[in-house]
Amino acid sequence: MTRPQNAADPDRIIAAARSWLGTPYHDQASLKGVGCDCLGLARGVWRDVVGDEPFPIPPYSRDWGETGCTEVLAEGARRMMIEIDPRDAIPGALVLFRMRPGAIAKHVGILTPPDRFIHAYERLGVIEEPQTPAWRRRIGFAFLFPSI
């Protein structure tokens, strides 16, 4: 896939995401070096690369097995990012994971080369790890950060 002209430079996204490595896990937080969850990491990368967040994030459930008909994370991302087919996701893309079959997408990460991703994980904080087949098959949505 060719990167759309209105998409942010993936190298900037990856560098911003890597600057969060080692940040401890803290539910619903988004402070580099202090604490964040997976969405907080994505919000922090947005602020680092794009600018102010366009709307406040309401409180959300930590339940990765949550079911329902509304893909809250995907709908929020659609309001401000460029949606792409998950099969076309390139380094720098934000991916949304369904952690259980039949569940809505409740976890996010940022793809990095080669076949890795950065995410915030409970007890581990912000880490970069291989995008194994187990992770890859859980991707439900993919988005690109917009350029400024």
Backbone as CSV, one residue per row, in Angstrom:
resi,resn,N_x,N_y,N_z,CA_x,CA_y,CA_z,C_x,C_y,C_z
1,MET,0.828,-1.182,0.000,0.000,0.000,0.000,0.870,1.243,0.000
2,THR,0.513,2.226,-0.805,1.181,3.512,-0.817,0.547,4.405,0.233
3,ARG,1.364,5.108,0.976,0.854,5.987,2.034,0.118,7.161,1.413
4,PRO,-1.128,7.418,1.830,-1.867,8.569,1.321,-1.148,9.874,1.660
5,GLN,-1.286,10.878,0.817,-0.611,12.164,1.027,-1.051,12.844,2.317
6,ASN,-2.274,12.587,2.740,-2.764,13.238,3.953,-2.431,12.455,5.224
7,ALA,-1.586,11.433,5.114,-1.174,10.637,6.274,0.167,11.141,6.808
8,ALA,0.312,11.068,8.122,1.561,11.488,8.766,2.712,10.572,8.368
9,ASP,3.912,11.099,8.462,5.129,10.344,8.162,5.250,9.189,9.169
10,PRO,5.264,7.946,8.684,5.333,6.810,9.618,6.574,6.831,10.504
11,ASP,7.684,7.362,10.013,8.891,7.420,10.841,8.679,8.309,12.061
12,ARG,7.918,9.398,11.893,7.612,10.281,13.031,6.711,9.566,14.030
13,ILE,5.741,8.815,13.518,4.830,8.079,14.399,5.616,7.047,15.213
14,ILE,6.460,6.294,14.539,7.234,5.241,15.211,8.186,5.844,16.237
15,ALA,8.872,6.929,15.880,9.784,7.584,16.828,9.018,8.082,18.052
16,ALA,7.847,8.667,17.825,7.035,9.146,18.952,6.610,7.976,19.823
17,ALA,6.150,6.884,19.213,5.720,5.715,19.983,6.894,5.125,20.780
18,ARG,8.053,5.041,20.151,9.221,4.474,20.856,9.654,5.355,22.019
19,SER,9.375,6.655,21.956,9.741,7.538,23.066,8.911,7.242,24.319
20,TRP,7.825,6.475,24.166,6.983,6.078,25.297,7.419,4.743,25.902
21,LEU,8.355,4.021,25.263,8.785,2.719,25.792,9.232,2.861,27.242
22,GLY,8.812,1.909,28.066,9.171,1.920,29.481,8.185,2.675,30.354
23,THR,7.241,3.403,29.760,6.224,4.088,30.559,5.396,3.023,31.274
24,PRO,5.211,3.144,32.584,4.426,2.139,33.317,2.963,2.119,32.862
25,TYR,2.322,0.989,33.078,0.907,0.854,32.755,0.082,1.541,33.835
26,HIS,-0.881,2.339,33.412,-1.848,2.939,34.334,-3.143,3.128,33.568
27,ASP,-4.188,2.472,34.025,-5.478,2.501,33.354,-5.979,3.928,33.142
28,GLN,-6.369,4.249,31.905,-6.977,5.500,31.475,-6.077,6.718,31.642
29,ALA,-4.768,6.506,31.748,-3.812,7.608,31.847,-3.100,7.787,30.510
30,SER,-2.459,8.944,30.346,-1.733,9.237,29.115,-0.613,10.242,29.378
31,LEU,0.329,9.868,30.256,1.457,10.731,30.589,2.765,9.983,30.360
32,LYS,3.515,10.419,29.361,4.779,9.757,29.013,5.702,9.687,30.225
33,GLY,6.243,8.502,30.476,7.168,8.297,31.579,6.498,8.122,32.927
34,VAL,5.202,8.464,33.011,4.477,8.392,34.276,3.492,7.222,34.269
35,GLY,2.656,7.145,33.225,1.706,6.045,33.138,0.737,6.212,31.987
36,CYS,0.371,5.077,31.378,-0.627,5.086,30.307,-1.150,3.676,30.106
37,ASP,-2.302,3.605,29.457,-2.800,2.332,28.963,-2.639,2.370,27.445
38,CYS,-3.184,1.385,26.741,-2.959,1.326,25.295,-3.560,2.537,24.574
39,LEU,-4.760,2.948,24.967,-5.362,4.122,24.339,-4.606,5.388,24.728
40,GLY,-4.137,5.434,25.958,-3.336,6.572,26.399,-2.047,6.708,25.599
41,LEU,-1.441,5.596,25.225,-0.263,5.623,24.353,-0.625,6.243,23.011
42,ALA,-1.724,5.778,22.401,-2.150,6.320,21.104,-2.462,7.811,21.211
43,ARG,-3.103,8.211,22.292,-3.416,9.625,22.509,-2.133,10.439,22.640
44,GLY,-1.148,9.896,23.356,0.117,10.602,23.522,0.871,10.739,22.206
45,VAL,0.867,9.692,21.394,1.518,9.775,20.079,0.786,10.816,19.226
46,TRP,-0.540,10.834,19.285,-1.314,11.855,18.563,-0.833,13.259,18.971
47,ARG,-0.752,13.501,20.279,-0.331,14.833,20.751,1.083,15.152,20.297
48,ASP,1.980,14.142,20.309,3.372,14.364,19.902,3.498,14.690,18.422
49,VAL,2.657,14.110,17.584,2.814,14.225,16.128,1.778,15.144,15.473
50,VAL,0.530,15.050,15.912,-0.541,15.789,15.243,-0.879,17.079,15.980
51,GLY,-0.989,17.020,17.298,-1.348,18.204,18.087,-2.378,17.863,19.140
52,ASP,-3.116,18.872,19.550,-4.120,18.681,20.603,-5.139,17.628,20.206
53,GLU,-5.620,16.908,21.198,-6.670,15.918,20.960,-7.959,16.655,20.595
54,PRO,-8.675,16.181,19.553,-9.845,16.922,19.077,-11.086,16.821,19.956
55,PHE,-11.137,15.847,20.850,-12.283,15.728,21.745,-11.862,14.941,22.986
56,PRO,-12.540,15.164,24.109,-12.190,14.422,25.332,-12.592,12.956,25.218
57,ILE,-11.834,12.110,25.857,-12.107,10.677,25.858,-12.920,10.357,27.120
58,PRO,-14.114,9.810,26.940,-14.910,9.459,28.129,-14.330,8.225,28.824
59,PRO,-14.674,8.001,30.078,-14.219,6.782,30.761,-14.651,5.538,29.970
60,TYR,-13.855,4.495,30.062,-14.139,3.271,29.316,-13.822,2.054,30.158
61,SER,-14.436,0.946,29.776,-14.283,-0.326,30.482,-12.964,-0.991,30.115
62,ARG,-12.388,-1.702,31.055,-11.151,-2.464,30.805,-11.438,-3.868,30.299
63,ASP,-12.687,-4.235,30.144,-13.073,-5.607,29.803,-12.752,-5.948,28.353
64,TRP,-11.687,-6.725,28.135,-11.291,-7.109,26.772,-12.278,-8.071,26.134
65,GLY,-13.122,-8.690,26.920,-14.102,-9.623,26.384,-15.457,-8.973,26.145
66,GLU,-15.513,-7.638,26.254,-16.777,-6.920,26.102,-17.389,-7.179,24.722
67,THR,-18.668,-7.445,24.708,-19.376,-7.656,23.452,-20.358,-6.506,23.257
68,GLY,-20.889,-6.417,22.076,-21.858,-5.370,21.776,-21.888,-5.090,20.298
69,CYS,-22.777,-4.207,19.902,-22.883,-3.892,18.467,-22.139,-2.618,18.110
70,THR,-21.637,-1.887,19.072,-20.953,-0.635,18.773,-19.458,-0.784,18.996
71,GLU,-18.707,-0.542,17.939,-17.242,-0.570,18.014,-16.775,0.830,18.414
72,VAL,-16.796,1.091,19.717,-16.535,2.430,20.232,-15.154,2.938,19.810
73,LEU,-14.115,2.127,19.968,-12.767,2.557,19.587,-12.678,2.863,18.097
74,ALA,-13.207,1.985,17.274,-13.146,2.188,15.824,-13.929,3.431,15.418
75,GLU,-15.093,3.632,16.014,-15.884,4.818,15.672,-15.155,6.093,16.071
76,GLY,-14.506,6.078,17.227,-13.721,7.236,17.646,-12.556,7.491,16.709
77,ALA,-11.855,6.433,16.322,-10.717,6.582,15.407,-11.171,7.110,14.048
78,ARG,-12.316,6.666,13.581,-12.837,7.141,12.283,-13.093,8.641,12.270
79,ARG,-13.364,9.207,13.432,-13.646,10.640,13.513,-12.404,11.485,13.265
80,MET,-11.217,10.902,13.426,-10.011,11.722,13.366,-8.843,11.108,12.604
81,MET,-8.971,9.858,12.166,-7.865,9.191,11.495,-8.297,8.679,10.127
82,ILE,-7.355,8.138,9.383,-7.599,7.614,8.035,-7.721,6.099,8.139
83,GLU,-8.912,5.576,7.902,-9.110,4.131,8.007,-8.555,3.430,6.769
84,ILE,-7.882,2.319,7.000,-7.350,1.495,5.914,-7.732,0.041,6.190
85,ASP,-7.636,-0.770,5.186,-7.879,-2.201,5.355,-6.763,-2.763,6.241
86,PRO,-7.092,-3.539,7.261,-6.042,-4.090,8.129,-4.966,-4.863,7.364
87,ARG,-5.328,-5.459,6.227,-4.322,-6.188,5.437,-3.318,-5.237,4.797
88,ASP,-3.666,-3.948,4.707,-2.778,-2.947,4.120,-2.021,-2.156,5.173
89,ALA,-2.123,-2.549,6.437,-1.483,-1.797,7.516,0.031,-1.811,7.351
90,ILE,0.610,-0.636,7.461,2.048,-0.440,7.303,2.632,0.040,8.628
91,PRO,3.959,-0.007,8.786,4.551,0.551,9.996,4.071,1.988,10.212
92,GLY,3.758,2.291,11.453,3.204,3.594,11.803,1.690,3.579,11.917
93,ALA,1.057,2.506,11.447,-0.404,2.407,11.536,-0.828,2.057,12.959
94,LEU,-1.967,2.597,13.342,-2.614,2.229,14.599,-3.527,1.051,14.302
95,VAL,-3.370,-0.036,15.039,-4.227,-1.206,14.833,-5.048,-1.448,16.088
96,LEU,-6.289,-1.893,15.872,-7.210,-2.206,16.959,-7.414,-3.706,16.985
97,PHE,-7.246,-4.282,18.162,-7.313,-5.727,18.332,-8.608,-6.159,19.004
98,ARG,-9.171,-7.273,18.523,-10.255,-7.978,19.222,-9.550,-9.069,20.027
99,MET,-9.623,-8.969,21.315,-8.869,-9.894,22.150,-9.557,-11.238,22.339
100,ARG,-10.849,-11.303,22.052,-11.594,-12.563,22.162,-12.549,-12.661,20.987
101,PRO,-12.807,-13.868,20.487,-13.789,-14.026,19.403,-15.149,-13.477,19.835
102,GLY,-15.774,-12.728,18.958,-17.084,-12.159,19.244,-17.050,-10.886,20.060
103,ALA,-15.884,-10.490,20.540,-15.760,-9.269,21.337,-15.520,-8.066,20.420
104,ILE,-15.770,-6.882,20.958,-15.446,-5.672,20.208,-13.957,-5.374,20.384
105,ALA,-13.397,-4.561,19.505,-11.978,-4.201,19.590,-11.755,-3.355,20.843
106,LYS,-10.826,-3.786,21.684,-10.589,-3.110,22.959,-9.113,-2.877,23.272
107,HIS,-8.219,-3.149,22.322,-6.791,-2.954,22.566,-6.182,-2.326,21.323
108,VAL,-5.211,-1.441,21.517,-4.581,-0.782,20.376,-3.070,-0.890,20.451
109,GLY,-2.453,-0.832,19.285,-1.004,-0.836,19.183,-0.590,-0.078,17.936
110,ILE,0.687,0.206,17.830,1.243,0.917,16.675,2.287,0.010,16.043
111,LEU,2.097,-0.275,14.751,3.006,-1.176,14.040,4.371,-0.545,13.840
112,THR,5.412,-1.376,13.987,6.796,-0.961,13.758,7.476,-2.038,12.913
113,PRO,8.526,-1.644,12.188,9.216,-2.664,11.387,10.216,-3.426,12.236
114,PRO,10.609,-4.607,11.870,9.937,-5.489,10.925,8.962,-6.395,11.681
115,ASP,7.710,-6.319,11.380,6.670,-7.172,11.981,6.652,-7.115,13.505
116,ARG,6.673,-5.895,14.029,6.609,-5.673,15.470,5.528,-4.640,15.750
117,PHE,5.244,-4.430,17.012,4.324,-3.353,17.376,4.595,-2.896,18.800
118,ILE,4.150,-1.669,19.083,4.296,-1.058,20.398,2.902,-0.933,20.994
119,HIS,2.787,-1.316,22.260,1.507,-1.188,22.956,1.768,-1.116,24.450
120,ALA,0.744,-0.724,25.192,0.828,-0.692,26.652,0.066,-1.897,27.170
121,TYR,0.722,-2.653,28.006,0.165,-3.910,28.481,0.216,-3.915,30.004
122,GLU,-0.879,-4.315,30.630,-0.937,-4.338,32.085,0.240,-5.126,32.658
123,ARG,0.818,-4.626,33.706,1.982,-5.169,34.416,3.294,-4.996,33.655
124,LEU,3.265,-4.750,32.347,4.502,-4.596,31.577,4.755,-3.158,31.151
125,GLY,3.722,-2.347,31.080,3.877,-0.983,30.600,3.992,-0.956,29.084
126,VAL,4.615,0.096,28.574,4.751,0.244,27.121,5.948,-0.579,26.658
127,ILE,5.662,-1.514,25.757,6.683,-2.428,25.251,6.584,-2.521,23.729
128,GLU,7.655,-2.987,23.119,7.668,-3.309,21.692,7.922,-4.804,21.603
129,GLU,7.084,-5.491,20.839,7.231,-6.935,20.746,6.883,-7.426,19.344
130,PRO,7.226,-8.679,19.035,6.920,-9.223,17.710,5.413,-9.294,17.467
131,GLN,5.039,-9.049,16.236,3.649,-9.213,15.816,3.487,-10.674,15.389
132,THR,3.240,-11.515,16.356,3.105,-12.950,16.119,1.796,-13.248,15.387
133,PRO,1.659,-14.451,14.836,0.369,-14.808,14.215,-0.805,-14.644,15.173
134,ALA,-0.607,-14.921,16.462,-1.690,-14.760,17.448,-2.141,-13.300,17.536
135,TRP,-1.197,-12.369,17.510,-1.565,-10.957,17.520,-2.169,-10.562,16.168
136,ARG,-1.546,-10.980,15.096,-1.987,-10.576,13.751,-3.449,-10.963,13.496
137,ARG,-3.840,-12.156,13.918,-5.217,-12.598,13.640,-6.248,-11.845,14.484
138,ARG,-5.820,-11.133,15.499,-6.743,-10.363,16.336,-6.998,-8.945,15.808
139,ILE,-6.255,-8.510,14.791,-6.437,-7.148,14.268,-7.799,-7.050,13.597
140,GLY,-8.592,-6.088,14.061,-9.919,-5.871,13.498,-10.023,-4.619,12.659
141,PHE,-9.184,-3.622,12.965,-9.226,-2.333,12.277,-7.815,-1.772,12.190
142,ALA,-7.589,-0.897,11.212,-6.305,-0.216,11.076,-6.552,1.218,10.622
143,PHE,-5.727,2.118,11.126,-5.862,3.544,10.821,-4.485,4.165,10.685
144,LEU,-4.415,5.228,9.880,-3.198,6.026,9.766,-3.428,7.359,10.471
145,PHE,-2.383,7.854,11.113,-2.459,9.185,11.705,-2.471,10.204,10.575
146,PRO,-3.250,11.266,10.699,-3.252,12.282,9.655,-2.027,13.178,9.759
147,SER,-1.657,13.815,8.648,-0.576,14.788,8.687,-1.125,16.088,9.269
148,ILE,-0.249,16.910,9.720,-0.663,18.187,10.334,-1.205,19.119,9.265
